[in-house]
Amino acid sequence: MGTAASRDSGRPRYLQIADDLAQQIRSGVLAPGTKVPSESELMARYSVSQGTARKAVAELRPTGLIDTHHGKGSFVKSQPPVRRKSSDRFRRSHRKAGKAAYLAESEQAGKTAGVTVLYVGPTEAPAEIAERLGVPAGTKVLARRRLYFSNGTPTEEATSYLPWDLAEDIPELLAENPGGGGIYARLEENGHMLKEFTETVRARLATKQETGALSLSPGSPVIHLIRNAESEDGRVVEVCDTVMAADQFVLDYRIPARD
């Protein structure tokens, strides 16, 4: 099993071992859900020190190929990422069918979606959110914070911010469950027809809080996405601040070519 690592003598030993393990995962030799060899097993298999074995496993964590659980070891990830298609996920037809975007895309991926509502209520708008909503920082807004699951695994944490004057006129927005189709359906039912969505996306390492909330390995990357939902009258009626486990999603955008 160690021959692939021994062929590339120009690279540090721990990187050779990490590459070998990654190849075993991608080829199916290490199947989804199976345990990655322990440090002692790697030491014996590759004739290396404990420190080298530990660094090899650490090198794998940011790749999204494994999950590490304290006291249990590392395991090959068991589910492929959800593909989020920008051209499809906010279709009005999904809302009319009573499906919020996350539910619709999870179904298309053959996964079981779940959501835990963490908070619904007033809050002071953070500076960036306030700027997007066109209000002064600290203005009272409605916050809806949720934790989403795919096949029982937490995959993203999202907070929607809505102008308070708009939210207080739509009681369903203040409820834990806003009803079929989610908050976008309620907005449109009350005359706020949505015109477009604008997303800002960046990649970074997870914070300690995000690592815990999303059950990530230390040093795991996340996708930080902030989206504006703009109505036909030009008003931003919602800003959604989302942190996603990077290995659980593929973001798929369609961009027209224009003169």
N, C-alpha and C positions, 0 to 999 in steps of 0.2 A: 504493500500500500504506500510505502514511502518513496518509491522510485521516481515519481514525477517531481517530488521536491528535491531529490538529490541531483537531478540533471542540470538544474540552473544554479551553478556554483557562484555566479556573479552577484547574486542578490543575498541580502541577510537571510539567515536560516529561518527566522520566524515568518518572513514574508513568503518564502518558498512553501512552508507548511500551510500557511493561510491560503495560498493559491491552490495547493493540492486539495485542501478541504473544500474550498469553493467549487472546484471542478467536480468533486464527488457529489456535492449537493446539486449542482446544475445538471449532472448526468443521471441523477436518481440513485446513485450508489448509496448515498445517505438520503433516505426517503423523507418526505414531509412528516413532521411530527416526531421523528426519531431523535434520540439523544446524540449530541456531538461527543466524540471521544473525550474522556476526562483528561486532565493534565497528566496524570500518571500513565494513562494509556498512550498519550502522545509522546511522552518521554521515552517509553519503551519502544514504540513503533518507529520513531525517527531518531532515536539515540541522541536526545538533546536534554538540556537542563530544564528544571521546572520553570525558571524565568522565561526561557525561550518558548516553552509550550504555552505559558500564560499570555505572552505577547502575541502569539499566533492567533489564539482565540479572540483576544482583544481587537486584533486587526479585522476580524470578520464582523464584529458587531455593527459598525457604521454601514456595512454593505446591505443591511436589511435581510440577509439570508438566514439569520438565527435570532432567537430570543434567549435571553439569559435570565434565569430566575434564581434569586439568592437562596442558597442552600440546596438547590435542586440540580443546577448545572445549566448547560446550554442546549437548545433544541432547534432543529430545522423548522423554519416557519412553515405552517401548514396550509396557508391559503394565498392564492395569487391576488394582486392588487385589483381594486375596482377602477374601471376606466370611466372618468368623468368627461362626458362630451359636452362642451360649451354650447354646441348648436342644438342640443336635445334636452338638457336637464331642466330648462326653465320654460319648456313649451306650455302654452295655456291649456292644451289638451290634457296634460298630466293633472293640472289643478282641477279641471272640470271633471276628471275621473276620480277626484278625491285623493290624489296622491301627491304628497310633497316631493320635492326633488330627490331627497336622499332615499326615500322609499322606492321611487321609480327606478333610479339607477341601480339600487341593490337588487331589485327583482330582475333587472336585465342581466345582471352578473350572476344570477342564480344563488344569491346569498339572502340570509334572513336578517332584516334590519331591526334595530332596536334603538330606543332613545330614553334617556333619563333626564327629566327637567330638573336643573340645579337651582334655578332662581327665576322668578318673574316678578318684576316690580320696578319702582322708580329708582333712578341712580343719577349721578352727575356725569355728564358727558365728558370723557377724556378728550384731551386737546385735538388729537387727530380725528377722532369720531365727530367732534363738534364742528371742525372745519369742513368735513364732508357733508354734514347735515346743514351747514350754513347757519350755525348758531354759536353764541359765545361759549368758550370752554366753561364747564361747570353747570351748564344749563340742565334743568331737569328733563330727563328723557326716560322712555321705557326700555328696560333691558330684559331680554329673554335669553338665558344661558342654558345650553343643553350639552349633554355628552352622548355621542352616537356610537352604536355598536354594529359590528358585522359578524354574524355567526357567533355572537357572544363575546367578541373581542372589541375593546374600545379602540376606535379609529380616529375620531376627531372630536374636538371641543369647540363649540361655536356660541358666540354671543351676538344676538341681533339688537340693534339700537334703533328705536323709532321715535319721531317727534312726539312729545307728550300731548300736545293739542290734538294731534291726529289719533293717537292711541286711546285717549279717554272718550272719544266719540264712537269707538268700536269695542264694546265690552269683551268680545271674544279674544281680542289681543291680550287682555289682562288675565285670561284663563290659562291654566296649565296646559290644557289641550285646546288649541284654537279651532279644531274641527278639520274635516277632510280638506285636503289641498293645502293645509298650512296657512301661515299668515299672509302669503301672497294672494291666496284665494279670497281671504277676508277683506284685504285691501281693495281688490278689484270689485268685489260685491258691493262695496261702499263708495264706488265712484272713482277710486284711484287706479285707473288703468295703467298698467306698467308698459313703458316704452322700451327701455333697454337696461342692461346690467353692465357694469364696468368693474373689472377685477384687477387688483394689484397683487402680484405673487412674488414671494421671495423665499429662499431656502436658508435655514440656519439650524444650529444645534438646539435641542430641546432644553428648556429650563428644568430645574429640579421639580417644580410643580407639574409641568407638562409630562415629565418622565413618569411621575407617579400616576397621574390621571389617565395616561394612555398606555400604561404598563410597558414602557419602553426600556431598553437596555441603556445604561449610562453612555452618553456620547452619541446617541441616535439622532439623525437628522429629522427635521419636521418641515412641512410646507406651511408657511404663514400667508394666508390669503385674506384680503379685505375686499369686500364687494359692496358697491353702491347699487341700489335699486331705484331707478328714476321713473317717475310717472309721466304721462303724456303732457302734463302742464309744466314739465321741466323741474319739478321738485324731487329732491332725494328723499324718499319716504322710508327708507331703511338702509342701514349700514350693518353688514354682517362681518364680524371679526372671527376668523376660523383658523385653528391650528390643527394640522392633519399629520398623522404618522406617515412619513414620506414613503415608506416601503409598501403602504397599503393602497396607494392611489397612483394612477397615471392620468395626468391632465391633458385632455385632447381638445385643441382649439382649431376652429376653422376661420381663416382670415382671408377675406376677398381681396383680389388684386384690383386696384383702382388707378385711374389716370391721375 
